[in-house]
Amino acid sequence: MIITILGGAGFMGSGIVRDMISDRAIIDITKIRICDTSRERMEALKAELGDPRLELVDLDVTAPEKLAAAISGADICVNCVPTLAGHQLTIFEAAFNARVPYVDLGGLGTYTVKQIAEHERFKAAGVTAVTGVGADPGMSNVICRAVADELDEIDRINLYWAAELVGDENPVLVPPYSVSTVLAEYAHPSTQFLDGKHVTCPPMTGVEVIDLPEPWGRCEFMYSPHSEQLTVPLAEGIAEKGIREFTWKLHLPHREHEAWVGLVKAGFGDFDDPVEVNGVKVKPLDVLTKVIQRNIERNSDRIPEQQSHEIHFAIGHGRKAGKPCKVRCDVIVTPDPMYDGYVDACTSMNASIAAQLLLKYPKKPGVYAPEGYFDVSTYFPELEKRKFRIVKTID
């Protein structure tokens, strides 16, 4: 099997490479094309990993012929180019034109609806695409499927993600992922599924406090723009069970949460709207990203050792065999030496799992969200193989 990974030397892409060349591989991989704009990063990754199956390809997604060459002949295209860079639909179409199966990491649902609208065209051409196959979206969608499968009738499913950092307090703001994504989660309206229809909710609303076990403790969750609420309540096997509510809520570590709220209050939520400084127009996002990067570099010796603990969980309410039923499914990710070298093992490993399962168990052409394509019975064992702890309760 030949795997093309666009953005393959970036934070998420390099993690996917690490998982695919490990002894956890699901399929027989003969070549991995690492396609990236940075030759330096690609060569450093290849030198570190030392795997002869790695091939380096200089990537320019704005050059159609180079993009086509990177994808052509592969068994699957894994798109890790940041969603907010604006190239997702271009890459999606390039994979279709090459008749190569496609997966991406999603990204706040920015393009999800447009991609799924192409389902019939992809189906007719015999091409499979699954959107949003990281951690959230991705694994989170499969968690929702696990909950839904336990219920005969569904009133609501509520999905949550919380992260907490354990260790000395960090005097330096280190984003958990791209600055633009975090700001969008805090500053942009979200679409939730309430009373049987999609509605737009203001940013940082839907506040809900939940007591979780340590190290998370008491967590304040809020609505956030994501793709799960756009697809899960409409999915086959879920919609017909009568679901009336589906929400997605976020909780970042307490002190980091305060910092991002402060940046939004200061006006950085409009991060793509240029401001003029000394006669030059600049985007607040570009300035903030550079300042944060510089601050991290200048104060690297002050950044303490911290361990990230994540909990992803969905709670479903409905009926089973005619009786009221509550189903909860948690996936817990805690520090482990297996995750050394990864920036975000949860996202990278899930993307690797999804791409490989799509090739091992090819099911149906078309465009799908993860809950519409993957089976819990084959997906969850791969999580456990990577030391993700799964807890499901039915009351």
N, C-alpha and C positions, 0 to 999 in steps of 0.2 A: 504493500500500500504506500502511496505517495501522498504526503500531507503538505499543503501549502499554508503557512501561517503568515498573514499580513500584519505588520507591526510585531514581528516575531522576536525582536530584540528589546522590546519595551518591557515595562514592569509585568504586565499580564501575559504577554506573548512568551517571554522567556520562561515564565513559570509553567506554561503549557508544554513547552519543549522539555523542561525538566521531568515533568510527569510522564510524557510519552516515551522517553528513553529509559525510564526506570523499569524495575522488575514488576511494576503494577500494570504494565501495558496490557490492553485488552485484545488488541489485534497485532498481526505481524506487520510492522512498519519497516519498509525498506529505505525510505528517504523522507527527510523533513526539510522542506525549503523554508529557510528563515529569510523572510523578505522585510526589509526595513530601509529607512532613509539614512540610517547611520551605519556606515561601514565599520567604524571604530567599535560600536557596541556589538555588532554582529561578530566581528573577529574576536573580541574579548569573550563573548559567550561561547563561541566554538572552542576557543583555547581552554576555557575553564572546564567545559563538559567533555571535550576530547572524544566525541562520538563520530565515527567515520560516516554515519548516515546523514550528517548535517551538511546542507548545501546553502551557500549564501547568495542571495539575490538582491541587488540594489533596487529599491522600490521607489517609484514615483507614480502615485495613484492618479495624478493629473495628466499623465501621458497614457492614453488608451492602449497603445501597442505594448508598452512595458507592463501595464496591469494585466493585459490579456496573456502575455507570455508567462507571468508569474503564476497564473491560475491554470493555464492550459495543461492538460495531461495529468493533473492531480486527481486523486480519488476524493478529496474534499478540500474546500477552502475555508479556513478559520480566520475570520476577520476580527483583528484586535486593534485596528486603527481607532483612536478615540472618536466616539460618536459625534461629539460636539465640534469635531474638525470639519464635519459637513460632507464626508465622502461616502457615507454608508450606503445610500441608494445607488451610487455609481458602482461600488464594489459588488453589491447585490446583483445589479444588472450584468456586470462583467462575468460573474459566476454563471448566471442564466445563459448568457451567450455562449459560454464555453461548455455548457451542459455538465457542470461540475456541482455536486452537492455543496451546500453552504450553511455555515453557522456563524453567529456573531455574539457579542457580549451584550447586545441590547443598548441600554442607555436611556433611562427615564421615560421610555415609551415614545421618544421623539419621532421615530420612524416606524414603530411597530405596526400601527394601523395601516399605514401605506403599504408596508411589506405584505401583510396578511391579505390585503385587498388583491394581491397578485396571485392568490392561491390557484385559481382555475387555469391561469396561463402557465404556471409552473407545472401543474398537474398534467395538462395536455402535452407538455414538452417532456414529461418524465423526469423532471428535476425536483429534488427535495431540498427545502430550506427550513431551518429551525432558528427562530430569532431569540435572542436573549438567553444564552446558555451558561452564564457565569454562576455566581452565588445568588444574587438578587438583582435582576431576575435570573432564573435558571433552576437551581436547586429548590428555591422557594416555591416555584410553580409545581414541582414534583411533590413537595411537602403538601401543598393544597390538594393535589390529586389523591395522595394517600388518605387525607381526611375525608374527602368527598366519597371515595370508594367505600367507606365504612357506613355511609348514611343512605337510606332509601329515599328520604326527603330532606332537603336542605333549606333552612331558613336563612342562615348567614355563615360566612367564613371570614374571620378576621386574621390577617397576617401581620407578623411583627418581626423586626430585627433589632437586636441590641448588641452593642459592643462596649467593653469596659477594659481599661488599661490598668494592669497591676504593677506596682513599682513606685519609685519616687516620682513626685510630681514633676512634669516636664515644663521648664520655663520657656520652651520654644514651641511654637505652634507647628506641628507636623501633620499635614492633611492625610486622612486615611486613604484617599484616592485623589483623583484630579480635582484641582481647585474649582474648576467650572462646574463639575458635578455636585460638589458639596454646596456651593452657592445656589445652584438651581434647586436642590432639595429644600433649602431654607427659604428661598426668595420667590420661587415660582408657584403659581396656583397648581393644584393637583386635581385629577379626575378620580372620583371615587364612585362606587356603585351603591347607591342608596335608594331604598324603596323601589327596587326593581328597575332603576334606570341610572345612567351615568350622569353625574352632576359635577360641576366645577366648584372646588372649595378653595378659599383663600389660603395662602401659605401659613405654615405654623399653626394650623387650627386642628380641631379634632383631638385636643389634648386629653390623654388618658394616663392615669398612674397605675402601674402594676408592680406588685411586689414579687421579685424574682429571687432565687437563691443567690448566695454570694458566688462570685464577686460582683454581680450586677446590683443586687439590692433593690431599693425602690427606684424605679425608672419612670421617667415622664416621656411618653410617646406622643408623636404628632403625625398628622397626615403628611405625605411626601409624594411628589410626582414620580410614578414608576409605571412599568408596563403591566405588572401582574393584574391590577384591577381593570385593565382594558381588555384582557383576554380570558382570565379564569372564569368569571361568571357567565361567559358566553360559550364555554367549551362543551363539546359533546360529552355526555355523561355527567355534566354538572348543571347546565342550563335547564334541562328537562326535569331536574329534581326540584325545581321551584325556587331556586335561590333568589333572595330579595336584597341581600346586602353582601358586599365584599369591600373590605378596606385594607390598605397597606400603611403601616406606621413605623416610624424610625425613632431610634434613640442612639445618639452618639455619646461617648464618654462625657461625664458631667462638665468638666472644666473646658473641654474642647467645644462643647455645645454652647457655652457662654461666649466663647470667642467668635464663633460663626454668627451667632445672633447679633453680636456687636458689629461685625463687619456689614451685615445686612442693614442694620440701623444706620450705619455710616454712609450707605448708598451703594455699596459694592454689589448689591443684588442686581442692579442694572449693569451687569458686567460687560455687555457687548455694546453699550451705548457710549460712543466716544465723548471725551471731554477735551477741551482745548487747554494746553499748558504751554505758555510762552510761544503762542502762535502755531503750535504743533498739536494735531489731533491724535490722542492715544486712547486705547481701550482700557478701562479700569482693570479688566481681567489680566491684561498683559503686564500692567504695572504691579498688581498684587502678586501675581505668580512669580515674577522676578524678585520682588522684595522678600517673599516667603522663602524662595530658593536661596537667596543670598543670606538670609538670616540663619537658615539651617546650616549652610556651609561655614559661616563665620562663628557659629556657636555649637559646632558639632561636639566639642569636648564637654559641653554642658548638658547634652542630651542624655538622660539616664537610661539604663536598661529597663525596658518595660515589656510586659507580656500582654498580648491581646487575647481576650476571651470573647467569643461570639456565641450568641444564641439566636437561632432562627426558628420561629414557631408559628403554627396556625391553629386556631381554635374554631371548630365547626359546631353549630347547633342545628338540630333537626330531629328526625325520627328514624328509628330502625325497628323493623317488625311491628310498626304501629305504636311504639312507645317513645317518649322523649329521650333524646340521646345527645350527649356532648362528647366530641372527639377532639383530642389535642395531640399534635405531633411536633416534637422538638428535635432539632438537629443542633448539637452542641460541639463547638470547635475550640479546643484548648491547646496551649502550647505543647509542641512535641518536636523532638529532633528531626523528624521526617520533614518538617516544614522549613528547615534551615535553607537559606538561599532564595526563598520565595518572598516576594513583597506582599502578596495576598494569596496564600495557598488555597483558600476556600474558592476564590473566583477562578484561579488558574486550573486547579484540579477538576472543578466541575466542568469547565469548558473542555478539558481533555477527555473526561468521561463521556460527555455528550457527543463529541465528534467521533469517538471510537465506537460508542454504542450504535450510532447512526450507521456506521459502516458494517458493524458485526451483525446487526439485526435490521437490514433495510426493509422498511415496512410499506411506505406509500409515498408517491410524489406529491408535491404541493408545498404550501408554506404554512408552517405551524408554530405555535408557541409550545414551550416544553411540556406543559400538562396535556397537550393534545397529541404528543408524539411518543414520549417515553413511558415505559411501564415501570411502576414502582418495584416490581419483583426483580427486575434486572438492574435498576438504577441504585437502589439502596445498598445492596451488597458491595457495590463499588465505593460508596461512601465509607462503609465500615472497613473496607480494605485500606482506606487512607486515614483511619483512626478518627473518623467523625462518629460521635455517639448519637444514636437514634433512640428516642423514647416516645412511645405512643400509648396513650391512655384512652379508655372508652368508659364513660359513666352513663 
